[in-house]
Amino acid sequence: MLNVATRFQTGFRAGILKTIVLSVRPPGFASLEPRGDPVDALVLVVGASVRPADVPLLADRLGALLRESGDAGEVLCDVAAITEPDGATLDALARLQLAAQRLDGRIKLRGAHRRLRGLLILTGLSEVLPVAE
């Protein structure tokens, strides 16, 4: 079972800017905090192991982030904890991208390990799942 933690921050500068961090991680996994993202960035933090069975929960949380933002946009998906990616990981991330597109949004991977980047290139998913620099 996944442990879900949520943190909402609101600040004021040229209107209301929001940073919303949603963490979906296995029990006992340390929470990851945003690293220098724009104040209004939407960030979905994913734990070390993400599987297709996790997609419905992640898609629900992604939908909540996109609805909370008030308009469809880009969500940074922090995948720094994924150091041993496999086909199931890629499948789950691709399904999450499809869920975002159905809501007129998209995800961009943040903190992708070199192994994940390599698998994205090898499978041709690097354009479907872009990596934030």
C-alpha positions as CSV (number, residue, x, y, z in Angstrom):
1,M,0.0,0.0,0.0
2,L,1.3,3.5,-0.8
3,N,1.7,6.2,1.7
4,V,0.4,9.6,0.4
5,A,1.6,12.9,1.8
6,T,0.6,16.3,0.6
7,R,2.0,19.8,1.2
8,F,0.4,23.0,-0.1
9,Q,2.1,26.4,0.0
10,T,0.6,29.7,-1.1
11,G,2.5,32.9,-1.6
12,F,1.6,36.3,-3.1
13,R,3.6,38.0,-5.7
14,A,1.9,39.3,-8.9
15,G,-1.2,37.4,-8.0
16,I,-1.5,34.1,-6.2
17,L,1.3,31.7,-6.9
18,K,1.2,28.2,-5.7
19,T,3.6,25.4,-5.1
20,I,1.9,22.1,-4.6
21,V,3.9,19.1,-3.7
22,L,2.3,15.7,-3.7
23,S,4.3,12.7,-2.6
24,V,3.3,9.2,-3.4
25,R,5.9,6.9,-1.9
26,P,6.2,3.4,-0.3
27,P,6.0,3.4,3.6
28,G,9.3,4.4,5.1
29,F,10.6,6.2,2.0
30,A,11.9,9.7,2.8
31,S,9.9,12.6,1.3
32,L,11.6,14.6,-1.5
33,E,11.2,18.3,-1.4
34,P,11.2,20.7,-4.5
35,R,14.6,21.9,-5.7
36,G,14.6,25.4,-7.0
37,D,11.4,25.1,-9.0
38,P,9.4,28.2,-10.0
39,V,7.1,29.3,-7.2
40,D,4.1,28.3,-9.2
41,A,5.4,24.8,-10.2
42,L,3.2,21.8,-9.8
43,V,5.3,18.9,-8.6
44,L,4.3,15.2,-8.3
45,V,6.9,13.3,-6.3
46,V,7.1,9.6,-7.1
47,G,8.8,7.0,-4.9
48,A,11.5,4.5,-5.9
49,S,9.1,1.9,-7.2
50,V,6.2,2.9,-9.4
51,R,4.1,0.2,-11.1
52,P,1.1,0.1,-13.4
53,A,-1.1,-0.7,-10.4
54,D,-0.1,2.7,-8.9
55,V,-1.3,4.6,-12.0
56,P,-4.9,5.1,-10.9
57,L,-3.9,6.7,-7.6
58,L,-1.2,8.8,-9.3
59,A,-3.6,9.8,-12.0
60,D,-6.1,10.9,-9.4
61,R,-3.5,13.0,-7.6
62,L,-2.3,14.4,-10.9
63,G,-5.9,15.4,-11.8
64,A,-6.2,17.1,-8.4
65,L,-3.0,19.1,-9.1
66,L,-4.2,20.2,-12.5
67,R,-7.7,21.1,-11.2
68,E,-6.1,23.0,-8.2
69,S,-3.9,25.0,-10.6
70,G,-7.0,26.5,-12.2
71,D,-5.8,25.8,-15.7
72,A,-4.3,22.8,-17.6
73,G,-0.6,22.9,-17.6
74,E,2.7,21.2,-16.9
75,V,3.4,19.1,-13.9
76,L,6.9,18.2,-12.9
77,C,7.1,14.6,-12.0
78,D,10.0,14.1,-9.6
79,V,11.5,10.7,-10.4
80,A,14.8,11.1,-8.6
81,A,14.1,8.2,-6.4
82,I,13.8,5.8,-9.3
83,T,17.3,4.4,-9.7
84,E,16.5,0.9,-11.0
85,P,13.9,1.6,-13.7
86,D,12.4,-1.3,-15.8
87,G,9.7,-1.8,-18.3
88,A,6.9,-1.6,-15.7
89,T,8.3,1.8,-14.6
90,L,8.2,3.1,-18.1
91,D,4.7,1.7,-18.6
92,A,3.4,3.5,-15.5
93,L,5.1,6.8,-16.4
94,A,3.7,6.6,-20.0
95,R,0.2,5.9,-18.6
96,L,0.6,8.9,-16.3
97,Q,1.4,11.1,-19.3
98,L,-1.7,9.8,-21.0
99,A,-3.8,10.7,-17.9
100,A,-2.3,14.2,-18.0
101,Q,-3.1,14.6,-21.7
102,R,-6.7,13.6,-21.1
103,L,-6.9,16.6,-18.7
104,D,-5.2,18.9,-21.3
105,G,-1.9,18.8,-19.3
106,R,1.4,17.1,-19.5
107,I,4.1,15.8,-17.2
108,K,7.8,16.5,-17.5
109,L,10.2,14.3,-15.6
110,R,12.5,15.9,-13.1
111,G,15.7,14.4,-11.6
112,A,15.7,11.4,-13.9
113,H,18.6,9.0,-13.2
114,R,20.9,8.2,-16.1
115,R,19.4,4.7,-16.3
116,L,15.9,6.0,-16.7
117,R,17.1,8.5,-19.3
118,G,18.8,5.6,-21.2
119,L,15.7,3.5,-21.1
120,L,13.6,6.4,-22.4
121,I,16.0,6.8,-25.4
122,L,16.3,3.1,-26.0
123,T,12.5,2.6,-26.1
124,G,11.7,5.8,-28.1
125,L,9.8,7.3,-25.2
126,S,12.1,10.3,-24.6
127,E,9.8,12.5,-26.7
128,V,6.7,11.2,-25.0
129,L,8.2,11.6,-21.5
130,P,10.4,14.7,-21.7
131,V,13.0,15.3,-19.1
132,A,13.3,18.7,-17.4
133,E,16.8,20.2,-17.4
